[in-house]
Amino acid sequence: MKEKKISVVITILFMCGCLLACKTEKTNYTDQTNSENVTEAQVLNDSSTKTQESDTNDQLNMEERSDVENDSAIEKQSDVENDSAIEEQSDVENDSAIEEQADEKMNSDTEELQQIHLVMVGDILLHTRVSESAHLPDGSYDYNPIFSNTSDVIEAADLALVNEEVIIGGEELGVSGYPAFNAPYEIGDALVQNGFDVILHATNHAVDKGKKGLHNCMSFWQEHYPDIEVLGIHDSQEDQNTIYYYEQNGMKIAILNYTYGTNGISLPSDMPWSVDLLEKDKVIADLKEAESKADFTIVCPHWGTEYNLGISSEQKKWAQIFVENGADLVIGTHPHVIEPIEWYEDEKNDNSALIFYSIGNYVNWTGGAGAGTANRMVGGMADVTLVQEDGKVKIGEYTVHALVSHLENGTGNVSTYFLRDYNTELASKNEIIKQDVSFSYDYCVNLCNEVWENWE
Ligand SMILES: [Zn+2]
């Protein structure tokens, strides 16, 4: 018995020795890895004393952290034969820890610049089958699934805009799709819950449900979401005359929203100010006021030719009016397909503006069929960072994230994806194939390549 005990003790001591040796080896290895990676991070960032100090601190923190990580990894896997597995694991952990810390540092550096990150998506086009997918067995509606694959990006932006194509008149006016649309209030709840801050209502469908539709919609927003900014429709002349300014970090941004028309339906005779129309004198007056009061002006026109992938002559005419009078960024909607993104230079007035001519639909389930229908499934999320330099606000970085309306039958099965997250398998399940056989993942990618130069 005694001999057996002694041999057990010796075995335990031997194992402890092996573990200690193994731990020391690995700590040295990861220290080396850390210092290589930190040097890279230092080069990426600037080499000011402040950064170097924080790098040293980061390195110390990482060393402490890697010790803790290695300790727990070794405790979990005490078998010496698993040595290489532990090394691999700690490499992965250290790499991702270093990347995370480097990212944090980059973010805190850029935050010192004054900047606003804004995103905008196109038409919330609630065809009958989109609303059917949101209709729950208890009779209520839930539109959240439409946003579940994009809401992270929408919520993370400082300012998120959306073109609410259809009036939100509530169920009392009957939920309807094309041609005279009406949405239940739950679409408004979903827009807010998924991170939108500014709702654009100047569309050709603004008076599909007449005066009652306008009133219900405006009352809904005022009563339930007074902090959400609603543009393009108004309950008084005074409201229409008041330009909206978004202010952040000392930057003042004017946002204007107009539609080319209202599908031939007249505005209520006693509410001529109820919808912002593209009327030249009014637009120029607004732009001039914005120019005098704001650092930067965004115009969101509902314009262009439906299903046209190019730029129409009307769009060119209005682009010139916008830029001549001080617009800095134009993001358009209505064509239901994507259109080019271009800088518009106005040499005479020494102004230039970035124009997203159309960012297409955010969501739709068109009743259309045949060639070209697939184009309506692709939209864009405009992504623009405004920066303040030498007292002026200008566009820093910009891009467009491609989007796809994914349509499947059943409750909650209509959702919009970033094209970067989409794939051939999902595309093969998209019900739109029954309406246009040409739809596929590659079709969407090719369309974006055809229309946009730089996209994600
Ligand atoms: Zn429209």
Residues whose N, C-alpha, C, O or C-beta is under 5 A from the ligand:
A	BS01	ZN	T203 N204 H334
